[in-house]
Amino acid sequence: MLIEQLITSFIASAAFGIIFNVPKKTLIKCGSVGMTGWVVYLSFILNDVDPIPASLVASFAVAMISHLFAKIYRTPIIVFNVSGIIPLVPGGMAYDAMRNMVENEYAIAIPLAFKASMISGAIAIGLVFSEVVYQLLRRRAA
C-alpha cells in the first residue's frame, strides 16, 4: 500500500507539472518533490498526528526542497512548489463537504469544510514559514 501511494503521489505531482506547463526537464524533479511531501505527511499520519499539523510540516518540507531544487537547477521555485503541494491539497474532503451541504447534511458538511479549510491554511502557512526560514538562512550565509 505504501509503494502504491508513493507512486501515485509522484504521478499526480508530475502530471500537474505537465498541466502547469513546467519545463520537461523538471517533471521528474516535480514528481519527486510531491512524493517527498507525501512521505512526510504520511509518516505523521501513521504516527497518529492530526492531518492539520501533518500538512503544515509536509508543506514546509515541500517548500524547502523546492528552494533547494530551484537553486540547484536554476528554475523558479514555483515550478516545484505548485507541483509538490498537489498531493497535500484536501480536494476530496472539500468535495465531500460541498456534497453534504447540497444534500442538506449540515451536521456533516460544516466540520468537513472547517477541516478542509484548516488543512488548506496549514499548507499556506507551511509555504510562508519556509520562505521566512530560507531568507534567514540566506542572510546568515551571506
MODELLER restraints for C-alpha pairs under 7 A, 6 or more apart:
rsr = mdl.restraints
at = mdl.atoms
rsr.add(forms.Gaussian(group=physical.xy_distance, feature=features.Distance(at['CA:6:A'], at['CA:35:A']), mean=5.80, stdev=0.5))
rsr.add(forms.Gaussian(group=physical.xy_distance, feature=features.Distance(at['CA:9:A'], at['CA:34:A']), mean=6.22, stdev=0.5))
rsr.add(forms.Gaussian(group=physical.xy_distance, feature=features.Distance(at['CA:9:A'], at['CA:35:A']), mean=5.12, stdev=0.5))
rsr.add(forms.Gaussian(group=physical.xy_distance, feature=features.Distance(at['CA:9:A'], at['CA:38:A']), mean=6.69, stdev=0.5))
rsr.add(forms.Gaussian(group=physical.xy_distance, feature=features.Distance(at['CA:9:A'], at['CA:87:A']), mean=5.83, stdev=0.5))
rsr.add(forms.Gaussian(group=physical.xy_distance, feature=features.Distance(at['CA:10:A'], at['CA:31:A']), mean=4.33, stdev=0.5))
rsr.add(forms.Gaussian(group=physical.xy_distance, feature=features.Distance(at['CA:10:A'], at['CA:32:A']), mean=6.05, stdev=0.5))
rsr.add(forms.Gaussian(group=physical.xy_distance, feature=features.Distance(at['CA:10:A'], at['CA:34:A']), mean=5.97, stdev=0.5))
rsr.add(forms.Gaussian(group=physical.xy_distance, feature=features.Distance(at['CA:10:A'], at['CA:35:A']), mean=4.84, stdev=0.5))
rsr.add(forms.Gaussian(group=physical.xy_distance, feature=features.Distance(at['CA:11:A'], at['CA:31:A']), mean=6.28, stdev=0.5))
rsr.add(forms.Gaussian(group=physical.xy_distance, feature=features.Distance(at['CA:12:A'], at['CA:87:A']), mean=6.91, stdev=0.5))
rsr.add(forms.Gaussian(group=physical.xy_distance, feature=features.Distance(at['CA:13:A'], at['CA:30:A']), mean=6.12, stdev=0.5))
rsr.add(forms.Gaussian(group=physical.xy_distance, feature=features.Distance(at['CA:13:A'], at['CA:31:A']), mean=4.71, stdev=0.5))
rsr.add(forms.Gaussian(group=physical.xy_distance, feature=features.Distance(at['CA:13:A'], at['CA:34:A']), mean=5.32, stdev=0.5))
rsr.add(forms.Gaussian(group=physical.xy_distance, feature=features.Distance(at['CA:13:A'], at['CA:83:A']), mean=4.86, stdev=0.5))
rsr.add(forms.Gaussian(group=physical.xy_distance, feature=features.Distance(at['CA:13:A'], at['CA:84:A']), mean=5.88, stdev=0.5))
rsr.add(forms.Gaussian(group=physical.xy_distance, feature=features.Distance(at['CA:13:A'], at['CA:86:A']), mean=6.08, stdev=0.5))
rsr.add(forms.Gaussian(group=physical.xy_distance, feature=features.Distance(at['CA:13:A'], at['CA:87:A']), mean=6.87, stdev=0.5))
rsr.add(forms.Gaussian(group=physical.xy_distance, feature=features.Distance(at['CA:14:A'], at['CA:27:A']), mean=5.33, stdev=0.5))
rsr.add(forms.Gaussian(group=physical.xy_distance, feature=features.Distance(at['CA:14:A'], at['CA:28:A']), mean=6.57, stdev=0.5))
rsr.add(forms.Gaussian(group=physical.xy_distance, feature=features.Distance(at['CA:14:A'], at['CA:30:A']), mean=5.61, stdev=0.5))
rsr.add(forms.Gaussian(group=physical.xy_distance, feature=features.Distance(at['CA:14:A'], at['CA:31:A']), mean=4.41, stdev=0.5))
rsr.add(forms.Gaussian(group=physical.xy_distance, feature=features.Distance(at['CA:14:A'], at['CA:83:A']), mean=6.78, stdev=0.5))
rsr.add(forms.Gaussian(group=physical.xy_distance, feature=features.Distance(at['CA:16:A'], at['CA:83:A']), mean=5.75, stdev=0.5))
rsr.add(forms.Gaussian(group=physical.xy_distance, feature=features.Distance(at['CA:17:A'], at['CA:27:A']), mean=6.19, stdev=0.5))
rsr.add(forms.Gaussian(group=physical.xy_distance, feature=features.Distance(at['CA:17:A'], at['CA:30:A']), mean=6.64, stdev=0.5))
rsr.add(forms.Gaussian(group=physical.xy_distance, feature=features.Distance(at['CA:17:A'], at['CA:83:A']), mean=5.49, stdev=0.5))
rsr.add(forms.Gaussian(group=physical.xy_distance, feature=features.Distance(at['CA:22:A'], at['CA:79:A']), mean=6.19, stdev=0.5))
rsr.add(forms.Gaussian(group=physical.xy_distance, feature=features.Distance(at['CA:30:A'], at['CA:80:A']), mean=5.22, stdev=0.5))
rsr.add(forms.Gaussian(group=physical.xy_distance, feature=features.Distance(at['CA:30:A'], at['CA:83:A']), mean=5.76, stdev=0.5))
rsr.add(forms.Gaussian(group=physical.xy_distance, feature=features.Distance(at['CA:30:A'], at['CA:84:A']), mean=6.16, stdev=0.5))
rsr.add(forms.Gaussian(group=physical.xy_distance, feature=features.Distance(at['CA:33:A'], at['CA:62:A']), mean=6.05, stdev=0.5))
rsr.add(forms.Gaussian(group=physical.xy_distance, feature=features.Distance(at['CA:33:A'], at['CA:65:A']), mean=6.75, stdev=0.5))
rsr.add(forms.Gaussian(group=physical.xy_distance, feature=features.Distance(at['CA:33:A'], at['CA:80:A']), mean=6.78, stdev=0.5))
rsr.add(forms.Gaussian(group=physical.xy_distance, feature=features.Distance(at['CA:33:A'], at['CA:84:A']), mean=5.03, stdev=0.5))
rsr.add(forms.Gaussian(group=physical.xy_distance, feature=features.Distance(at['CA:34:A'], at['CA:62:A']), mean=6.99, stdev=0.5))
rsr.add(forms.Gaussian(group=physical.xy_distance, feature=features.Distance(at['CA:34:A'], at['CA:83:A']), mean=6.39, stdev=0.5))
rsr.add(forms.Gaussian(group=physical.xy_distance, feature=features.Distance(at['CA:34:A'], at['CA:84:A']), mean=3.71, stdev=0.5))
rsr.add(forms.Gaussian(group=physical.xy_distance, feature=features.Distance(at['CA:34:A'], at['CA:85:A']), mean=6.12, stdev=0.5))
rsr.add(forms.Gaussian(group=physical.xy_distance, feature=features.Distance(at['CA:34:A'], at['CA:86:A']), mean=6.94, stdev=0.5))
rsr.add(forms.Gaussian(group=physical.xy_distance, feature=features.Distance(at['CA:34:A'], at['CA:87:A']), mean=6.42, stdev=0.5))
rsr.add(forms.Gaussian(group=physical.xy_distance, feature=features.Distance(at['CA:37:A'], at['CA:58:A']), mean=5.01, stdev=0.5))
rsr.add(forms.Gaussian(group=physical.xy_distance, feature=features.Distance(at['CA:37:A'], at['CA:59:A']), mean=6.54, stdev=0.5))
rsr.add(forms.Gaussian(group=physical.xy_distance, feature=features.Distance(at['CA:37:A'], at['CA:61:A']), mean=6.25, stdev=0.5))
rsr.add(forms.Gaussian(group=physical.xy_distance, feature=features.Distance(at['CA:37:A'], at['CA:62:A']), mean=5.25, stdev=0.5))
rsr.add(forms.Gaussian(group=physical.xy_distance, feature=features.Distance(at['CA:37:A'], at['CA:84:A']), mean=6.76, stdev=0.5))
rsr.add(forms.Gaussian(group=physical.xy_distance, feature=features.Distance(at['CA:38:A'], at['CA:58:A']), mean=6.98, stdev=0.5))
rsr.add(forms.Gaussian(group=physical.xy_distance, feature=features.Distance(at['CA:38:A'], at['CA:87:A']), mean=6.40, stdev=0.5))
rsr.add(forms.Gaussian(group=physical.xy_distance, feature=features.Distance(at['CA:38:A'], at['CA:88:A']), mean=6.81, stdev=0.5))
rsr.add(forms.Gaussian(group=physical.xy_distance, feature=features.Distance(at['CA:40:A'], at['CA:58:A']), mean=5.31, stdev=0.5))
rsr.add(forms.Gaussian(group=physical.xy_distance, feature=features.Distance(at['CA:41:A'], at['CA:54:A']), mean=5.18, stdev=0.5))
rsr.add(forms.Gaussian(group=physical.xy_distance, feature=features.Distance(at['CA:41:A'], at['CA:55:A']), mean=6.02, stdev=0.5))
rsr.add(forms.Gaussian(group=physical.xy_distance, feature=features.Distance(at['CA:41:A'], at['CA:58:A']), mean=5.17, stdev=0.5))
rsr.add(forms.Gaussian(group=physical.xy_distance, feature=features.Distance(at['CA:44:A'], at['CA:54:A']), mean=5.59, stdev=0.5))
rsr.add(forms.Gaussian(group=physical.xy_distance, feature=features.Distance(at['CA:45:A'], at['CA:51:A']), mean=6.53, stdev=0.5))
rsr.add(forms.Gaussian(group=physical.xy_distance, feature=features.Distance(at['CA:45:A'], at['CA:54:A']), mean=6.72, stdev=0.5))
rsr.add(forms.Gaussian(group=physical.xy_distance, feature=features.Distance(at['CA:52:A'], at['CA:118:A']), mean=6.57, stdev=0.5))
rsr.add(forms.Gaussian(group=physical.xy_distance, feature=features.Distance(at['CA:52:A'], at['CA:119:A']), mean=4.96, stdev=0.5))
rsr.add(forms.Gaussian(group=physical.xy_distance, feature=features.Distance(at['CA:52:A'], at['CA:122:A']), mean=6.17, stdev=0.5))
rsr.add(forms.Gaussian(group=physical.xy_distance, feature=features.Distance(at['CA:53:A'], at['CA:122:A']), mean=6.99, stdev=0.5))
rsr.add(forms.Gaussian(group=physical.xy_distance, feature=features.Distance(at['CA:55:A'], at['CA:88:A']), mean=6.57, stdev=0.5))
rsr.add(forms.Gaussian(group=physical.xy_distance, feature=features.Distance(at['CA:55:A'], at['CA:119:A']), mean=6.34, stdev=0.5))
rsr.add(forms.Gaussian(group=physical.xy_distance, feature=features.Distance(at['CA:55:A'], at['CA:122:A']), mean=6.10, stdev=0.5))
rsr.add(forms.Gaussian(group=physical.xy_distance, feature=features.Distance(at['CA:55:A'], at['CA:123:A']), mean=5.78, stdev=0.5))
rsr.add(forms.Gaussian(group=physical.xy_distance, feature=features.Distance(at['CA:56:A'], at['CA:122:A']), mean=4.68, stdev=0.5))
rsr.add(forms.Gaussian(group=physical.xy_distance, feature=features.Distance(at['CA:56:A'], at['CA:123:A']), mean=5.18, stdev=0.5))
rsr.add(forms.Gaussian(group=physical.xy_distance, feature=features.Distance(at['CA:56:A'], at['CA:125:A']), mean=6.77, stdev=0.5))
rsr.add(forms.Gaussian(group=physical.xy_distance, feature=features.Distance(at['CA:56:A'], at['CA:126:A']), mean=4.85, stdev=0.5))
rsr.add(forms.Gaussian(group=physical.xy_distance, feature=features.Distance(at['CA:57:A'], at['CA:126:A']), mean=6.44, stdev=0.5))
rsr.add(forms.Gaussian(group=physical.xy_distance, feature=features.Distance(at['CA:59:A'], at['CA:85:A']), mean=6.39, stdev=0.5))
rsr.add(forms.Gaussian(group=physical.xy_distance, feature=features.Distance(at['CA:59:A'], at['CA:123:A']), mean=5.32, stdev=0.5))
rsr.add(forms.Gaussian(group=physical.xy_distance, feature=features.Distance(at['CA:59:A'], at['CA:126:A']), mean=5.09, stdev=0.5))
rsr.add(forms.Gaussian(group=physical.xy_distance, feature=features.Distance(at['CA:59:A'], at['CA:127:A']), mean=5.93, stdev=0.5))
rsr.add(forms.Gaussian(group=physical.xy_distance, feature=features.Distance(at['CA:60:A'], at['CA:126:A']), mean=4.36, stdev=0.5))
rsr.add(forms.Gaussian(group=physical.xy_distance, feature=features.Distance(at['CA:60:A'], at['CA:127:A']), mean=5.50, stdev=0.5))
rsr.add(forms.Gaussian(group=physical.xy_distance, feature=features.Distance(at['CA:60:A'], at['CA:129:A']), mean=6.94, stdev=0.5))
rsr.add(forms.Gaussian(group=physical.xy_distance, feature=features.Distance(at['CA:60:A'], at['CA:130:A']), mean=5.41, stdev=0.5))
rsr.add(forms.Gaussian(group=physical.xy_distance, feature=features.Distance(at['CA:62:A'], at['CA:81:A']), mean=6.63, stdev=0.5))
rsr.add(forms.Gaussian(group=physical.xy_distance, feature=features.Distance(at['CA:62:A'], at['CA:84:A']), mean=5.96, stdev=0.5))
rsr.add(forms.Gaussian(group=physical.xy_distance, feature=features.Distance(at['CA:62:A'], at['CA:85:A']), mean=6.79, stdev=0.5))
rsr.add(forms.Gaussian(group=physical.xy_distance, feature=features.Distance(at['CA:63:A'], at['CA:81:A']), mean=5.84, stdev=0.5))
rsr.add(forms.Gaussian(group=physical.xy_distance, feature=features.Distance(at['CA:63:A'], at['CA:127:A']), mean=5.70, stdev=0.5))
rsr.add(forms.Gaussian(group=physical.xy_distance, feature=features.Distance(at['CA:63:A'], at['CA:130:A']), mean=6.04, stdev=0.5))
rsr.add(forms.Gaussian(group=physical.xy_distance, feature=features.Distance(at['CA:64:A'], at['CA:130:A']), mean=5.99, stdev=0.5))
rsr.add(forms.Gaussian(group=physical.xy_distance, feature=features.Distance(at['CA:66:A'], at['CA:77:A']), mean=5.73, stdev=0.5))
rsr.add(forms.Gaussian(group=physical.xy_distance, feature=features.Distance(at['CA:66:A'], at['CA:80:A']), mean=5.17, stdev=0.5))
rsr.add(forms.Gaussian(group=physical.xy_distance, feature=features.Distance(at['CA:66:A'], at['CA:81:A']), mean=5.76, stdev=0.5))
rsr.add(forms.Gaussian(group=physical.xy_distance, feature=features.Distance(at['CA:67:A'], at['CA:77:A']), mean=5.88, stdev=0.5))
rsr.add(forms.Gaussian(group=physical.xy_distance, feature=features.Distance(at['CA:70:A'], at['CA:76:A']), mean=5.66, stdev=0.5))
rsr.add(forms.Gaussian(group=physical.xy_distance, feature=features.Distance(at['CA:70:A'], at['CA:77:A']), mean=5.02, stdev=0.5))
rsr.add(forms.Gaussian(group=physical.xy_distance, feature=features.Distance(at['CA:89:A'], at['CA:120:A']), mean=6.70, stdev=0.5))
rsr.add(forms.Gaussian(group=physical.xy_distance, feature=features.Distance(at['CA:90:A'], at['CA:116:A']), mean=5.81, stdev=0.5))
rsr.add(forms.Gaussian(group=physical.xy_distance, feature=features.Distance(at['CA:90:A'], at['CA:119:A']), mean=6.95, stdev=0.5))
rsr.add(forms.Gaussian(group=physical.xy_distance, feature=features.Distance(at['CA:93:A'], at['CA:112:A']), mean=6.35, stdev=0.5))
rsr.add(forms.Gaussian(group=physical.xy_distance, feature=features.Distance(at['CA:93:A'], at['CA:116:A']), mean=6.00, stdev=0.5))
rsr.add(forms.Gaussian(group=physical.xy_distance, feature=features.Distance(at['CA:94:A'], at['CA:112:A']), mean=6.97, stdev=0.5))
rsr.add(forms.Gaussian(group=physical.xy_distance, feature=features.Distance(at['CA:94:A'], at['CA:113:A']), mean=5.96, stdev=0.5))
rsr.add(forms.Gaussian(group=physical.xy_distance, feature=features.Distance(at['CA:94:A'], at['CA:116:A']), mean=5.73, stdev=0.5))
rsr.add(forms.Gaussian(group=physical.xy_distance, feature=features.Distance(at['CA:97:A'], at['CA:109:A']), mean=4.39, stdev=0.5))
rsr.add(forms.Gaussian(group=physical.xy_distance, feature=features.Distance(at['CA:97:A'], at['CA:110:A']), mean=6.88, stdev=0.5))
rsr.add(forms.Gaussian(group=physical.xy_distance, feature=features.Distance(at['CA:97:A'], at['CA:112:A']), mean=5.18, stdev=0.5))
rsr.add(forms.Gaussian(group=physical.xy_distance, feature=features.Distance(at['CA:97:A'], at['CA:113:A']), mean=5.19, stdev=0.5))
rsr.add(forms.Gaussian(group=physical.xy_distance, feature=features.Distance(at['CA:98:A'], at['CA:109:A']), mean=6.73, stdev=0.5))
rsr.add(forms.Gaussian(group=physical.xy_distance, feature=features.Distance(at['CA:100:A'], at['CA:106:A']), mean=6.64, stdev=0.5))
rsr.add(forms.Gaussian(group=physical.xy_distance, feature=features.Distance(at['CA:100:A'], at['CA:108:A']), mean=6.53, stdev=0.5))
rsr.add(forms.Gaussian(group=physical.xy_distance, feature=features.Distance(at['CA:100:A'], at['CA:109:A']), mean=5.05, stdev=0.5))
rsr.add(forms.Gaussian(group=physical.xy_distance, feature=features.Distance(at['CA:101:A'], at['CA:109:A']), mean=5.36, stdev=0.5))
